[in-house]
Amino acid sequence: MKRRIADIEYEQMVQSRYAIAQHQRRSDDEIERSAYLLLSRIDAEGPKSIGELSEIFRLDVSTVQRQTGSAMRAGLLERIPDPDGGIARKFQITPEGRERLTAVRDRSVTALGHILADWTDTEVSTFADMLHRFNIDIENYTSARRDT
């Protein structure tokens, strides 16, 4: 069977235009994409410093500073002393940030549930596993290219 890499590239491009949030009604708890990514990572892994976030997202420190500053002004993040006793201050999610993250995530999961309603449990599981592998391979590829 011929490798369908061009087909994957096309489907990835099509999928990227259909952000799940576009199919949902806008609400007061909506958060911008960069803040959603920051909050999601901190939610999953705990407080992070500017340097750690820069490394995780492979972004300039100045870009991460702008993004975290915006999220702080929106009341989504706060700076705290490093829980492990390090020198660098870290960011953690505020109660408002957690509430808004949960609301946005719940709407996205509900929308995906509707989109995938006709899929079998096996198909959903396989798709989730393949997306996870795909994202890890993207991160590894990006990291390897950055190191060269």
C-alpha positions as CSV (number, residue, x, y, z in Angstrom):
1,M,0.0,0.0,0.0
2,K,1.3,3.4,-1.0
3,R,2.2,5.7,1.9
4,R,-0.5,8.4,2.1
5,I,1.6,11.2,3.7
6,A,0.2,13.9,1.3
7,D,-3.3,12.8,2.3
8,I,-2.4,13.2,6.0
9,E,-1.0,16.6,5.3
10,Y,-4.2,17.6,3.5
11,E,-6.4,16.2,6.3
12,Q,-4.3,17.9,9.0
13,M,-4.7,21.2,7.2
14,V,-8.5,20.8,6.8
15,Q,-8.8,19.8,10.5
16,S,-6.9,22.8,11.6
17,R,-9.5,25.1,10.1
18,Y,-12.2,23.5,12.1
19,A,-11.3,24.5,15.6
20,I,-13.9,22.9,17.9
21,A,-14.5,26.3,19.5
22,Q,-15.8,27.7,16.2
23,H,-18.7,25.3,16.4
24,Q,-19.6,26.3,19.9
25,R,-21.4,29.5,20.9
26,R,-19.2,32.1,22.4
27,S,-19.5,32.6,26.1
28,D,-18.1,34.8,28.9
29,D,-15.7,32.1,30.0
30,E,-14.0,31.8,26.6
31,I,-10.2,32.0,26.8
32,E,-7.7,32.6,23.9
33,R,-5.9,29.7,22.4
34,S,-2.4,30.5,23.9
35,A,-3.9,30.8,27.4
36,Y,-5.8,27.5,26.9
37,L,-2.6,25.8,26.0
38,L,-0.7,27.3,29.0
39,L,-3.5,26.5,31.5
40,S,-3.9,22.9,30.1
41,R,-0.2,22.2,30.5
42,I,0.0,23.7,34.0
43,D,-3.1,21.8,34.9
44,A,-1.6,18.5,33.8
45,E,1.9,19.0,35.2
46,G,1.7,21.6,38.0
47,P,3.3,25.0,38.3
48,K,5.9,26.0,35.7
49,S,8.5,28.8,35.3
50,I,8.9,31.0,32.3
51,G,11.9,28.9,31.3
52,E,10.1,25.6,31.6
53,L,7.1,26.9,29.6
54,S,9.5,28.3,26.9
55,E,11.1,24.8,26.6
56,I,7.8,22.9,26.6
57,F,6.2,25.1,23.9
58,R,9.5,25.7,22.1
59,L,8.9,29.4,22.1
60,D,11.1,32.5,22.8
61,V,11.1,33.5,26.5
62,S,9.7,36.9,25.4
63,T,6.7,35.2,23.7
64,V,6.0,33.2,26.8
65,Q,6.3,36.3,28.9
66,R,3.7,38.1,26.7
67,Q,1.4,35.1,26.9
68,T,1.7,34.6,30.6
69,G,1.3,38.4,31.2
70,S,-1.9,38.4,29.2
71,A,-3.2,35.3,31.1
72,M,-2.3,37.0,34.5
73,R,-4.1,40.2,33.5
74,A,-7.2,38.1,32.6
75,G,-7.0,36.5,36.1
76,L,-6.2,33.1,34.8
77,L,-2.7,32.6,36.2
78,E,-0.8,33.8,39.2
79,R,2.9,33.8,40.1
80,I,4.0,31.8,43.2
81,P,7.3,30.9,44.8
82,D,8.7,27.7,43.5
83,P,7.0,24.9,45.5
84,D,10.3,22.9,45.3
85,G,12.4,25.8,46.7
86,G,14.0,26.9,43.5
87,I,14.8,30.5,42.7
88,A,12.5,31.0,39.7
89,R,8.9,32.0,40.5
90,K,6.3,29.7,38.8
91,F,2.9,30.1,37.4
92,Q,-0.1,28.3,38.7
93,I,-3.8,28.5,37.7
94,T,-6.1,30.8,39.7
95,P,-9.5,29.5,40.8
96,E,-11.0,31.6,38.1
97,G,-8.6,30.2,35.5
98,R,-9.5,26.6,36.6
99,E,-13.2,27.4,36.4
100,R,-12.9,28.8,32.9
101,L,-10.5,26.1,31.7
102,T,-12.9,23.4,32.9
103,A,-15.9,25.1,31.2
104,V,-14.0,25.5,27.8
105,R,-12.7,21.9,28.1
106,D,-16.1,20.5,28.9
107,R,-17.6,22.3,25.8
108,S,-14.9,20.9,23.6
109,V,-15.3,17.4,24.9
110,T,-19.1,17.6,24.4
111,A,-18.6,18.9,20.9
112,L,-16.2,16.0,20.1
113,G,-18.7,13.6,21.6
114,H,-21.3,14.8,19.1
115,I,-18.8,14.7,16.2
116,L,-17.7,11.1,17.1
117,A,-21.2,9.8,18.1
118,D,-21.3,7.3,15.2
119,W,-17.8,6.0,15.8
120,T,-17.4,2.7,17.7
121,D,-15.5,2.7,21.0
122,T,-12.6,0.9,19.2
123,E,-12.5,3.5,16.5
124,V,-12.4,6.4,19.1
125,S,-9.7,4.5,21.1
126,T,-7.6,3.9,18.0
127,F,-7.9,7.5,16.9
128,A,-6.9,8.8,20.3
129,D,-3.9,6.5,20.4
130,M,-2.8,7.5,16.9
131,L,-3.2,11.3,17.6
132,H,-1.2,10.8,20.8
133,R,1.6,9.1,18.9
134,F,1.4,11.7,16.1
135,N,1.8,14.6,18.6
136,I,4.7,12.9,20.4
137,D,6.4,12.3,17.1
138,I,5.8,16.0,16.1
139,E,7.4,17.1,19.4
140,N,10.4,14.8,19.0
141,Y,10.9,15.9,15.4
142,T,10.7,19.6,16.4
143,S,13.0,19.0,19.3
144,A,15.6,17.2,17.1
145,R,15.5,19.9,14.4
146,R,16.0,22.6,17.1
147,D,19.0,20.8,18.5
148,T,20.8,20.7,15.1
